[in-house]
Amino acid sequence: MLSQDEIRERLRADLAWCLAVREHFLGNLASCDEGDWASLLRAEERISDLERALQRLDRGEYGICERCGAEIPEDRLEMLPECSLCVACAADMERARQPRLRLAAQVQ
C-alpha cells in the first residue's frame, strides 16, 4: 500500500501533467481541431478530479466512496488515483447515465 505522501506525490504529478496539457492546448487554440478540443475537455475534467482527490486526502477521506462510504479497493486507486467512487457505485452511475446519452444521440 502506498503511503499518503506517495499518493499525494502521484496526484500532484498527474495534476502537473494535466495542467501542462491544458496549457499546450490553450496556447494553440487557433490550430485546435475537434480531437484537440476533446483532449482539452478531458484534461479539464481530470484536473478537477485530481484537485478533489487532493482535498479528500487532506481531509482524511481519500479512498472512501463518496456515494456509499465503502472503502475503494487499492488496485482501483492505483489505476485511477483520482477516483471517488467504488466499483459498484461507479457502475450504477454509468448505468444511470447511459439512457440519457442514448436519448441525446437520438435527438441529434
VMD Tcl script that builds the backbone (N, CA, C; Angstrom):
set m [mol new atoms 324]
animate dup $m
set s [atomselect $m all]
$s set {name element resname resid chain x y z} {
  {N N MET 1 A 0.840 -1.186 0.000}
  {CA C MET 1 A 0.000 0.000 0.000}
  {C C MET 1 A 0.884 1.248 0.000}
  {N N LEU 2 A 0.484 2.211 -0.793}
  {CA C LEU 2 A 1.233 3.463 -0.866}
  {C C LEU 2 A 0.979 4.312 0.376}
  {N N SER 3 A 1.992 5.042 0.799}
  {CA C SER 3 A 1.817 5.971 1.913}
  {C C SER 3 A 1.058 7.200 1.431}
  {N N GLN 4 A 0.545 7.977 2.372}
  {CA C GLN 4 A -0.166 9.195 1.982}
  {C C GLN 4 A 0.749 10.156 1.237}
  {N N ASP 5 A 2.005 10.206 1.615}
  {CA C ASP 5 A 2.948 11.078 0.899}
  {C C ASP 5 A 3.142 10.607 -0.538}
  {N N GLU 6 A 3.214 9.290 -0.747}
  {CA C GLU 6 A 3.364 8.750 -2.105}
  {C C GLU 6 A 2.109 9.016 -2.938}
  {N N ILE 7 A 0.953 8.866 -2.311}
  {CA C ILE 7 A -0.312 9.152 -3.002}
  {C C ILE 7 A -0.368 10.620 -3.385}
  {N N ARG 8 A -0.024 11.493 -2.442}
  {CA C ARG 8 A -0.048 12.935 -2.696}
  {C C ARG 8 A 0.908 13.291 -3.833}
  {N N GLU 9 A 2.095 12.692 -3.833}
  {CA C GLU 9 A 3.079 12.973 -4.885}
  {C C GLU 9 A 2.560 12.511 -6.249}
  {N N ARG 10 A 1.939 11.347 -6.278}
  {CA C ARG 10 A 1.401 10.852 -7.546}
  {C C ARG 10 A 0.270 11.741 -8.048}
  {N N LEU 11 A -0.624 12.135 -7.153}
  {CA C LEU 11 A -1.718 13.023 -7.555}
  {C C LEU 11 A -1.176 14.349 -8.069}
  {N N ARG 12 A -0.176 14.886 -7.389}
  {CA C ARG 12 A 0.412 16.160 -7.823}
  {C C ARG 12 A 1.119 16.026 -9.164}
  {N N ALA 13 A 1.807 14.907 -9.382}
  {CA C ALA 13 A 2.485 14.684 -10.668}
  {C C ALA 13 A 1.462 14.563 -11.793}
  {N N ASP 14 A 0.382 13.816 -11.559}
  {CA C ASP 14 A -0.668 13.689 -12.564}
  {C C ASP 14 A -1.314 15.052 -12.832}
  {N N LEU 15 A -1.518 15.826 -11.781}
  {CA C LEU 15 A -2.103 17.157 -11.924}
  {C C LEU 15 A -1.189 18.067 -12.734}
  {N N ALA 16 A 0.105 18.021 -12.461}
  {CA C ALA 16 A 1.061 18.851 -13.207}
  {C C ALA 16 A 1.036 18.492 -14.691}
  {N N TRP 17 A 0.959 17.197 -14.999}
  {CA C TRP 17 A 0.908 16.770 -16.388}
  {C C TRP 17 A -0.359 17.294 -17.060}
  {N N CYS 18 A -1.496 17.162 -16.403}
  {CA C CYS 18 A -2.759 17.633 -16.984}
  {C C CYS 18 A -2.761 19.150 -17.162}
  {N N LEU 19 A -2.170 19.866 -16.226}
  {CA C LEU 19 A -2.070 21.319 -16.361}
  {C C LEU 19 A -1.191 21.687 -17.561}
  {N N ALA 20 A -0.123 20.923 -17.784}
  {CA C ALA 20 A 0.741 21.170 -18.943}
  {C C ALA 20 A -0.010 20.893 -20.244}
  {N N VAL 21 A -0.801 19.835 -20.262}
  {CA C VAL 21 A -1.612 19.524 -21.451}
  {C C VAL 21 A -2.574 20.669 -21.713}
  {N N ARG 22 A -3.240 21.136 -20.665}
  {CA C ARG 22 A -4.191 22.242 -20.823}
  {C C ARG 22 A -3.486 23.480 -21.361}
  {N N GLU 23 A -2.347 23.807 -20.806}
  {CA C GLU 23 A -1.614 24.989 -21.254}
  {C C GLU 23 A -1.187 24.861 -22.714}
  {N N HIS 24 A -0.787 23.655 -23.114}
  {CA C HIS 24 A -0.409 23.435 -24.508}
  {C C HIS 24 A -1.575 23.759 -25.433}
  {N N PHE 25 A -2.742 23.204 -25.126}
  {CA C PHE 25 A -3.894 23.425 -25.992}
  {C C PHE 25 A -4.371 24.874 -25.935}
  {N N LEU 26 A -4.346 25.477 -24.751}
  {CA C LEU 26 A -4.779 26.867 -24.647}
  {C C LEU 26 A -3.826 27.797 -25.386}
  {N N GLY 27 A -2.562 27.407 -25.454}
  {CA C GLY 27 A -1.585 28.213 -26.182}
  {C C GLY 27 A -1.680 28.063 -27.690}
  {N N ASN 28 A -2.430 27.074 -28.146}
  {CA C ASN 28 A -2.551 26.796 -29.573}
  {C C ASN 28 A -4.006 26.702 -30.018}
  {N N LEU 29 A -4.852 27.513 -29.445}
  {CA C LEU 29 A -6.285 27.430 -29.740}
  {C C LEU 29 A -6.602 27.592 -31.224}
  {N N ALA 30 A -5.877 28.444 -31.887}
  {CA C ALA 30 A -6.180 28.709 -33.295}
  {C C ALA 30 A -6.003 27.480 -34.172}
  {N N SER 31 A -5.118 26.577 -33.775}
  {CA C SER 31 A -4.869 25.399 -34.609}
  {C C SER 31 A -5.523 24.129 -34.058}
  {N N CYS 32 A -6.363 24.256 -33.042}
  {CA C CYS 32 A -7.008 23.078 -32.447}
  {C C CYS 32 A -8.085 22.514 -33.367}
  {N N ASP 33 A -8.107 21.199 -33.461}
  {CA C ASP 33 A -9.188 20.537 -34.186}
  {C C ASP 33 A -10.125 19.887 -33.162}
  {N N GLU 34 A -11.112 19.160 -33.662}
  {CA C GLU 34 A -12.112 18.564 -32.777}
  {C C GLU 34 A -11.480 17.612 -31.756}
  {N N GLY 35 A -10.502 16.831 -32.188}
  {CA C GLY 35 A -9.816 15.915 -31.280}
  {C C GLY 35 A -9.057 16.654 -30.189}
  {N N ASP 36 A -8.455 17.787 -30.555}
  {CA C ASP 36 A -7.749 18.596 -29.564}
  {C C ASP 36 A -8.718 19.142 -28.525}
  {N N TRP 37 A -9.886 19.586 -28.973}
  {CA C TRP 37 A -10.892 20.100 -28.037}
  {C C TRP 37 A -11.342 19.006 -27.081}
  {N N ALA 38 A -11.506 17.799 -27.590}
  {CA C ALA 38 A -11.894 16.669 -26.738}
  {C C ALA 38 A -10.797 16.391 -25.711}
  {N N SER 39 A -9.547 16.454 -26.130}
  {CA C SER 39 A -8.431 16.240 -25.204}
  {C C SER 39 A -8.389 17.328 -24.143}
  {N N LEU 40 A -8.651 18.553 -24.551}
  {CA C LEU 40 A -8.674 19.669 -23.609}
  {C C LEU 40 A -9.792 19.477 -22.583}
  {N N LEU 41 A -10.960 19.066 -23.030}
  {CA C LEU 41 A -12.075 18.838 -22.101}
  {C C LEU 41 A -11.753 17.703 -21.124}
  {N N ARG 42 A -11.141 16.626 -21.623}
  {CA C ARG 42 A -10.746 15.519 -20.738}
  {C C ARG 42 A -9.712 15.988 -19.722}
  {N N ALA 43 A -8.767 16.807 -20.160}
  {CA C ALA 43 A -7.755 17.334 -19.239}
  {C C ALA 43 A -8.412 18.193 -18.169}
  {N N GLU 44 A -9.366 19.029 -18.564}
  {CA C GLU 44 A -10.074 19.879 -17.598}
  {C C GLU 44 A -10.816 19.045 -16.558}
  {N N GLU 45 A -11.491 17.984 -17.023}
  {CA C GLU 45 A -12.214 17.106 -16.100}
  {C C GLU 45 A -11.254 16.410 -15.143}
  {N N ARG 46 A -10.134 15.956 -15.676}
  {CA C ARG 46 A -9.164 15.240 -14.836}
  {C C ARG 46 A -8.513 16.189 -13.837}
  {N N ILE 47 A -8.254 17.439 -14.236}
  {CA C ILE 47 A -7.702 18.433 -13.311}
  {C C ILE 47 A -8.646 18.593 -12.126}
  {N N SER 48 A -9.922 18.747 -12.410}
  {CA C SER 48 A -10.915 18.890 -11.347}
  {C C SER 48 A -10.930 17.663 -10.441}
  {N N ASP 49 A -10.912 16.472 -11.041}
  {CA C ASP 49 A -10.929 15.233 -10.258}
  {C C ASP 49 A -9.683 15.100 -9.387}
  {N N LEU 50 A -8.523 15.443 -9.940}
  {CA C LEU 50 A -7.277 15.353 -9.175}
  {C C LEU 50 A -7.248 16.359 -8.035}
  {N N GLU 51 A -7.737 17.565 -8.274}
  {CA C GLU 51 A -7.797 18.570 -7.205}
  {C C GLU 51 A -8.728 18.110 -6.086}
  {N N ARG 52 A -9.860 17.513 -6.456}
  {CA C ARG 52 A -10.785 16.990 -5.449}
  {C C ARG 52 A -10.157 15.829 -4.677}
  {N N ALA 53 A -9.387 14.985 -5.367}
  {CA C ALA 53 A -8.718 13.866 -4.690}
  {C C ALA 53 A -7.704 14.382 -3.671}
  {N N LEU 54 A -6.966 15.423 -4.029}
  {CA C LEU 54 A -6.020 16.020 -3.075}
  {C C LEU 54 A -6.754 16.596 -1.867}
  {N N GLN 55 A -7.897 17.209 -2.094}
  {CA C GLN 55 A -8.690 17.736 -0.981}
  {C C GLN 55 A -9.191 16.606 -0.083}
  {N N ARG 56 A -9.661 15.493 -0.705}
  {CA C ARG 56 A -10.115 14.345 0.090}
  {C C ARG 56 A -8.957 13.771 0.904}
  {N N LEU 57 A -7.769 13.722 0.309}
  {CA C LEU 57 A -6.591 13.223 1.017}
  {C C LEU 57 A -6.299 14.102 2.230}
  {N N ASP 58 A -6.348 15.412 2.044}
  {CA C ASP 58 A -6.099 16.352 3.143}
  {C C ASP 58 A -7.128 16.216 4.270}
  {N N ARG 59 A -8.366 15.871 3.903}
  {CA C ARG 59 A -9.438 15.720 4.904}
  {C C ARG 59 A -9.492 14.321 5.506}
  {N N GLY 60 A -8.642 13.413 5.019}
  {CA C GLY 60 A -8.650 12.046 5.515}
  {C C GLY 60 A -9.769 11.199 4.931}
  {N N GLU 61 A -10.311 11.634 3.784}
  {CA C GLU 61 A -11.426 10.930 3.144}
  {C C GLU 61 A -11.013 10.203 1.872}
  {N N TYR 62 A -9.745 10.245 1.537}
  {CA C TYR 62 A -9.268 9.608 0.311}
  {C C TYR 62 A -9.425 8.095 0.430}
  {N N GLY 63 A -9.906 7.475 -0.645}
  {CA C GLY 63 A -10.079 6.034 -0.653}
  {C C GLY 63 A -11.419 5.576 -0.112}
  {N N ILE 64 A -12.281 6.513 0.213}
  {CA C ILE 64 A -13.623 6.218 0.706}
  {C C ILE 64 A -14.618 6.678 -0.359}
  {N N CYS 65 A -15.529 5.799 -0.742}
  {CA C CYS 65 A -16.517 6.128 -1.774}
  {C C CYS 65 A -17.382 7.296 -1.313}
  {N N GLU 66 A -17.487 8.315 -2.147}
  {CA C GLU 66 A -18.291 9.488 -1.812}
  {C C GLU 66 A -19.785 9.196 -1.793}
  {N N ARG 67 A -20.177 8.127 -2.441}
  {CA C ARG 67 A -21.601 7.818 -2.549}
  {C C ARG 67 A -22.082 6.895 -1.427}
  {N N CYS 68 A -21.364 5.787 -1.190}
  {CA C CYS 68 A -21.851 4.800 -0.220}
  {C C CYS 68 A -20.994 4.697 1.037}
  {N N GLY 69 A -19.806 5.295 1.023}
  {CA C GLY 69 A -18.939 5.253 2.193}
  {C C GLY 69 A -18.070 4.010 2.302}
  {N N ALA 70 A -18.148 3.128 1.316}
  {CA C ALA 70 A -17.311 1.921 1.328}
  {C C ALA 70 A -15.868 2.271 0.982}
  {N N GLU 71 A -14.968 1.411 1.392}
  {CA C GLU 71 A -13.564 1.600 1.051}
  {C C GLU 71 A -13.360 1.259 -0.427}
  {N N ILE 72 A -12.652 2.112 -1.132}
  {CA C ILE 72 A -12.331 1.872 -2.540}
  {C C ILE 72 A -11.107 0.958 -2.569}
  {N N PRO 73 A -11.178 -0.151 -3.321}
  {CA C PRO 73 A -10.048 -1.088 -3.355}
  {C C PRO 73 A -8.752 -0.415 -3.814}
  {N N GLU 74 A -7.663 -0.835 -3.218}
  {CA C GLU 74 A -6.354 -0.255 -3.517}
  {C C GLU 74 A -5.987 -0.376 -4.986}
  {N N ASP 75 A -6.330 -1.524 -5.609}
  {CA C ASP 75 A -5.970 -1.684 -7.025}
  {C C ASP 75 A -6.720 -0.689 -7.904}
  {N N ARG 76 A -7.943 -0.339 -7.523}
  {CA C ARG 76 A -8.699 0.685 -8.261}
  {C C ARG 76 A -8.033 2.057 -8.096}
  {N N LEU 77 A -7.604 2.361 -6.881}
  {CA C LEU 77 A -6.938 3.642 -6.632}
  {C C LEU 77 A -5.590 3.720 -7.348}
  {N N GLU 78 A -4.924 2.592 -7.494}
  {CA C GLU 78 A -3.648 2.595 -8.220}
  {C C GLU 78 A -3.878 2.885 -9.695}
  {N N MET 79 A -4.961 2.347 -10.263}
  {CA C MET 79 A -5.269 2.576 -11.677}
  {C C MET 79 A -5.841 3.975 -11.898}
  {N N LEU 80 A -6.694 4.425 -10.991}
  {CA C LEU 80 A -7.366 5.721 -11.105}
  {C C LEU 80 A -7.212 6.466 -9.783}
  {N N PRO 81 A -6.056 7.054 -9.532}
  {CA C PRO 81 A -5.817 7.651 -8.211}
  {C C PRO 81 A -6.797 8.764 -7.853}
  {N N GLU 82 A -7.458 9.323 -8.854}
  {CA C GLU 82 A -8.401 10.414 -8.580}
  {C C GLU 82 A -9.829 9.924 -8.358}
  {N N CYS 83 A -10.062 8.615 -8.459}
  {CA C CYS 83 A -11.445 8.129 -8.381}
  {C C CYS 83 A -12.028 8.380 -6.991}
  {N N SER 84 A -13.317 8.629 -6.975}
  {CA C SER 84 A -14.004 8.930 -5.716}
  {C C SER 84 A -15.157 7.976 -5.466}
  {N N LEU 85 A -15.345 6.985 -6.354}
  {CA C LEU 85 A -16.434 6.030 -6.215}
  {C C LEU 85 A -15.891 4.612 -6.232}
  {N N CYS 86 A -16.508 3.735 -5.452}
  {CA C CYS 86 A -16.168 2.318 -5.516}
  {C C CYS 86 A -16.674 1.768 -6.849}
  {N N VAL 87 A -16.296 0.565 -7.168}
  {CA C VAL 87 A -16.667 -0.037 -8.447}
  {C C VAL 87 A -18.190 -0.115 -8.592}
  {N N ALA 88 A -18.872 -0.563 -7.551}
  {CA C ALA 88 A -20.328 -0.724 -7.631}
  {C C ALA 88 A -21.024 0.614 -7.869}
  {N N CYS 89 A -20.631 1.645 -7.157}
  {CA C CYS 89 A -21.266 2.956 -7.327}
  {C C CYS 89 A -20.923 3.565 -8.682}
  {N N ALA 90 A -19.691 3.380 -9.145}
  {CA C ALA 90 A -19.312 3.886 -10.467}
  {C C ALA 90 A -20.147 3.198 -11.543}
  {N N ALA 91 A -20.365 1.897 -11.396}
  {CA C ALA 91 A -21.182 1.160 -12.370}
  {C C ALA 91 A -22.630 1.644 -12.331}
  {N N ASP 92 A -23.157 1.880 -11.134}
  {CA C ASP 92 A -24.525 2.403 -11.006}
  {C C ASP 92 A -24.657 3.761 -11.686}
  {N N MET 93 A -23.681 4.619 -11.477}
  {CA C MET 93 A -23.713 5.960 -12.076}
  {C C MET 93 A -23.644 5.859 -13.602}
  {N N GLU 94 A -22.815 4.954 -14.108}
  {CA C GLU 94 A -22.679 4.786 -15.554}
  {C C GLU 94 A -23.978 4.254 -16.161}
  {N N ARG 95 A -24.610 3.287 -15.478}
  {CA C ARG 95 A -25.886 2.761 -15.981}
  {C C ARG 95 A -26.949 3.859 -15.998}
  {N N ALA 96 A -26.957 4.710 -15.009}
  {CA C ALA 96 A -27.937 5.806 -14.962}
  {C C ALA 96 A -27.669 6.821 -16.066}
  {N N ARG 97 A -26.424 6.976 -16.444}
  {CA C ARG 97 A -26.031 7.950 -17.469}
  {C C ARG 97 A -26.331 7.450 -18.880}
  {N N GLN 98 A -26.282 6.164 -19.119}
  {CA C GLN 98 A -26.433 5.606 -20.457}
  {C C GLN 98 A -27.755 5.970 -21.146}
  {N N PRO 99 A -28.909 5.849 -20.478}
  {CA C PRO 99 A -30.159 6.213 -21.175}
  {C C PRO 99 A -30.162 7.675 -21.620}
  {N N ARG 100 A -29.586 8.553 -20.831}
  {CA C ARG 100 A -29.528 9.967 -21.210}
  {C C ARG 100 A -28.651 10.168 -22.428}
  {N N LEU 101 A -27.544 9.433 -22.516}
  {CA C LEU 101 A -26.668 9.548 -23.682}
  {C C LEU 101 A -27.367 9.041 -24.941}
  {N N ARG 102 A -28.094 7.925 -24.819}
  {CA C ARG 102 A -28.824 7.404 -25.991}
  {C C ARG 102 A -29.904 8.378 -26.418}
  {N N LEU 103 A -30.598 8.975 -25.471}
  {CA C LEU 103 A -31.644 9.945 -25.789}
  {C C LEU 103 A -31.048 11.171 -26.482}
  {N N ALA 104 A -29.933 11.639 -25.987}
  {CA C ALA 104 A -29.269 12.805 -26.593}
  {C C ALA 104 A -28.843 12.484 -28.024}
  {N N ALA 105 A -28.359 11.278 -28.257}
  {CA C ALA 105 A -27.942 10.879 -29.605}
  {C C ALA 105 A -29.138 10.801 -30.552}
  {N N GLN 106 A -30.287 10.383 -30.055}
  {CA C GLN 106 A -31.479 10.293 -30.875}
  {C C GLN 106 A -32.007 11.675 -31.249}
  {N N VAL 107 A -31.858 12.639 -30.344}
  {CA C VAL 107 A -32.342 13.995 -30.581}
  {C C VAL 107 A -31.520 14.676 -31.666}
  {N N GLN 108 A -30.244 14.360 -31.750}
  {CA C GLN 108 A -29.380 14.995 -32.740}
  {C C GLN 108 A -29.729 14.452 -34.076}
}
mol reanalyze $m
mol bondsrecalc $m
mol representation Tube
mol addrep $m
